[in-house]
Amino acid sequence: MPFSIFHKYNTFFFPALFLLLGQSSCQTDARTNTRIPPTPGRLQSKQFTSDAEAALTNLIGRGIDLDLNYYKRARLQFEQEKYAEAAEDIDKAIEVKENVGEYYLLRGKISRELNRPDNAMEDARRAEALQQDLPELFVLLADLTQEKKQFREAQNYLKRALQMAPYESNAYYVRGMLQSKMADTTAALESLNYALSLNPRMLRAYQQASLIYSRLGDVNNALRYNQLAMERFPGNPELHMVRGEIFQNISRLDSSLQYYREAVRLDSSLVRAHYLTGIIFMKYKSYNAAVGSFEKALRYKPDFPQANFLAGLCLERLGNDDQAAEFYAREARYRPDDPAATEALARIHGRRMRQYDPAGIFAKKSIQSVVPANPAPRILDTTRIKLAPIQPRRTIDMGVESMRKVKIK
């Protein structure tokens, strides 16, 4: 009897088990009657992402579900850090269909990465008004509010995000930023380290940890986190620039120049790297090279702080007052409240006057032209003078004691 029961259940159990295993290994799309093989490894591999993006581009070209496919392609581009392309796609998705909270949330995240905090806040508020209840929205709102130093509101958003997703790496990164701005550097570093343990490819966490250690004067740890980031993102020019700044702060100028050059090789529009290179050349008194670096910085950002002034100072030390005056004039135009450029222009003007008038003849003539040749005699206006008669001097009566006997001889 037991054997017959076992045999009976075997006839139904094992075929069902094999059927379930077959369905888990290979699925079928009923709409197109196509077999979908299992994806080996991570779904977000480069090949998978490339194929998915190509498929979405094909669907967009055929006009199928435009808003949804634009949104999906924007998400793929956002994950690949192609923020400009992702911004174009999400704008098109919102143009096709408005009032979708997920679209505004994604556009807010893209704007945050493009350093447009006001636009990001507007989209995040719109997504919140459209009743989006996602932890990534609350993380974004916490990040934007702490950027504006609204710490209490940021803490509330962060608390909601961590309650919904206790292992969200971005939430711990924002908490680290918030703690850093509230002067709790120890807790901030712990939060950033935990964020990196959850997501080792979070570039911003490496950068922030390196910056905190640099401010604390811990150069070794600042360089360590910078090196960890460079190992994961070897083609990032800002990491080379930051490493150069760390070396510059400890007066290792040759190492700084090496990393600044690598940074501008990877991205020639990195203005700050050109500017810092010019400062090092000034310390070496290589004024021609310094002017070249400042001009490269000004090519991308004509009003970069102090770049025009320092370029003029280098040219002035080289004896080229005409070009120096041009750079000083630009600095004075961009920053009229800063007296340094105005004083430099006055210095050059005074030097020119001494050069063309060494004996001061023109200066004397200009003074004489103001003073008349035969000045009129000065007449005292006595009508405004009040003369009081001289009063006699007063005497003080000290009195005489009545009991005193006065002898008159």
Secondary structure in CASP SS format (residue, H / E / C, confidence):
PFRMAT SS
TARGET T0000
AUTHOR 0000-0000-0000
METHOD secondary structure of the structure
MODEL  1
M C 1.00
P H 1.00
F H 1.00
S H 1.00
I H 1.00
F H 1.00
H H 1.00
K H 1.00
Y H 1.00
N H 1.00
T H 1.00
F H 1.00
F H 1.00
F H 1.00
P H 1.00
A H 1.00
L H 1.00
F H 1.00
L H 1.00
L H 1.00
L H 1.00
G H 1.00
Q H 1.00
S H 1.00
S H 1.00
C C 1.00
Q E 1.00
T E 1.00
D E 1.00
A C 1.00
R C 1.00
T C 1.00
N C 1.00
T E 1.00
R E 1.00
I E 1.00
P C 1.00
P C 1.00
T C 1.00
P C 1.00
G C 1.00
R C 1.00
L C 1.00
Q C 1.00
S C 1.00
K H 1.00
Q H 1.00
F H 1.00
T H 1.00
S H 1.00
D H 1.00
A H 1.00
E H 1.00
A H 1.00
A H 1.00
L H 1.00
T H 1.00
N H 1.00
L H 1.00
I H 1.00
G H 1.00
R C 1.00
G C 1.00
I C 1.00
D C 1.00
L H 1.00
D H 1.00
L H 1.00
N H 1.00
Y H 1.00
Y H 1.00
K H 1.00
R H 1.00
A H 1.00
R H 1.00
L H 1.00
Q H 1.00
F H 1.00
E H 1.00
Q C 1.00
E C 1.00
K C 1.00
Y H 1.00
A H 1.00
E H 1.00
A H 1.00
A H 1.00
E H 1.00
D H 1.00
I H 1.00
D H 1.00
K H 1.00
A H 1.00
I H 1.00
E H 1.00
V H 1.00
K C 1.00
E C 1.00
N C 1.00
V C 1.00
G H 1.00
E H 1.00
Y H 1.00
Y H 1.00
L H 1.00
L H 1.00
R H 1.00
G H 1.00
K H 1.00
I H 1.00
S H 1.00
R H 1.00
E H 1.00
L C 1.00
N C 1.00
R C 1.00
P H 1.00
D H 1.00
N H 1.00
A H 1.00
M H 1.00
E H 1.00
D H 1.00
A H 1.00
R H 1.00
R H 1.00
A H 1.00
E H 1.00
A H 1.00
L C 1.00
Q C 1.00
Q C 1.00
D C 1.00
L C 1.00
P H 1.00
E H 1.00
L H 1.00
F H 1.00
V H 1.00
L H 1.00
L H 1.00
A H 1.00
D H 1.00
L H 1.00
T H 1.00
Q H 1.00
E H 1.00
K C 1.00
K C 1.00
Q C 1.00
F H 1.00
R H 1.00
E H 1.00
A H 1.00
Q H 1.00
N H 1.00
Y H 1.00
L H 1.00
K H 1.00
R H 1.00
A H 1.00
L H 1.00
Q H 1.00
M H 1.00
A C 1.00
P C 1.00
Y C 1.00
E C 1.00
S H 1.00
N H 1.00
A H 1.00
Y H 1.00
Y H 1.00
V H 1.00
R H 1.00
G H 1.00
M H 1.00
L H 1.00
Q H 1.00
S H 1.00
K H 1.00
M C 1.00
A C 1.00
D C 1.00
T H 1.00
T H 1.00
A H 1.00
A H 1.00
L H 1.00
E H 1.00
S H 1.00
L H 1.00
N H 1.00
Y H 1.00
A H 1.00
L H 1.00
S H 1.00
L H 1.00
N C 1.00
P C 1.00
R C 1.00
M C 1.00
L H 1.00
R H 1.00
A H 1.00
Y H 1.00
Q H 1.00
Q H 1.00
A H 1.00
S H 1.00
L H 1.00
I H 1.00
Y H 1.00
S H 1.00
R H 1.00
L C 1.00
G C 1.00
D C 1.00
V H 1.00
N H 1.00
N H 1.00
A H 1.00
L H 1.00
R H 1.00
Y H 1.00
N H 1.00
Q H 1.00
L H 1.00
A H 1.00
M H 1.00
E H 1.00
R H 1.00
F C 1.00
P C 1.00
G C 1.00
N C 1.00
P H 1.00
E H 1.00
L H 1.00
H H 1.00
M H 1.00
V H 1.00
R H 1.00
G H 1.00
E H 1.00
I H 1.00
F H 1.00
Q H 1.00
N H 1.00
I C 1.00
S C 1.00
R C 1.00
L H 1.00
D H 1.00
S H 1.00
S H 1.00
L H 1.00
Q H 1.00
Y H 1.00
Y H 1.00
R H 1.00
E H 1.00
A H 1.00
V H 1.00
R H 1.00
L H 1.00
D C 1.00
S C 1.00
S C 1.00
L C 1.00
V H 1.00
R H 1.00
A H 1.00
H H 1.00
Y H 1.00
L H 1.00
T H 1.00
G H 1.00
I H 1.00
I H 1.00
F H 1.00
M H 1.00
K H 1.00
Y C 1.00
K C 1.00
S C 1.00
Y H 1.00
N H 1.00
A H 1.00
A H 1.00
V H 1.00
G H 1.00
S H 1.00
F H 1.00
E H 1.00
K H 1.00
A H 1.00
L H 1.00
R H 1.00
Y H 1.00
K C 1.00
P C 1.00
D C 1.00
F C 1.00
P C 1.00
Q C 1.00
A H 1.00
N H 1.00
F H 1.00
L H 1.00
A H 1.00
G H 1.00
L H 1.00
C H 1.00
L H 1.00
E H 1.00
R H 1.00
L C 1.00
G C 1.00
N C 1.00
D H 1.00
D H 1.00
Q H 1.00
A H 1.00
A H 1.00
E H 1.00
F H 1.00
Y H 1.00
A H 1.00
R H 1.00
E H 1.00
A H 1.00
R H 1.00
Y H 1.00
R C 1.00
P C 1.00
D C 1.00
D C 1.00
P H 1.00
A H 1.00
A H 1.00
T H 1.00
E H 1.00
A H 1.00
L H 1.00
A H 1.00
R H 1.00
I H 1.00
H H 1.00
G H 1.00
R H 1.00
R H 1.00
M H 1.00
R H 1.00
Q H 1.00
Y H 1.00
D C 1.00
P C 1.00
A C 1.00
G C 1.00
I H 1.00
F H 1.00
A H 1.00
K H 1.00
K H 1.00
S H 1.00
I H 1.00
Q H 1.00
S H 1.00
V H 1.00
V C 1.00
P C 1.00
A C 1.00
N C 1.00
P C 1.00
A C 1.00
P C 1.00
R C 1.00
I C 1.00
L C 1.00
D C 1.00
T H 1.00
T H 1.00
R H 1.00
I C 1.00
K C 1.00
L C 1.00
A C 1.00
P C 1.00
I C 1.00
Q C 1.00
P C 1.00
R C 1.00
R C 1.00
T C 1.00
I C 1.00
D C 1.00
M C 1.00
G C 1.00
V C 1.00
E C 1.00
S C 1.00
M C 1.00
R C 1.00
K C 1.00
V C 1.00
K C 1.00
I C 1.00
K C 1.00
END
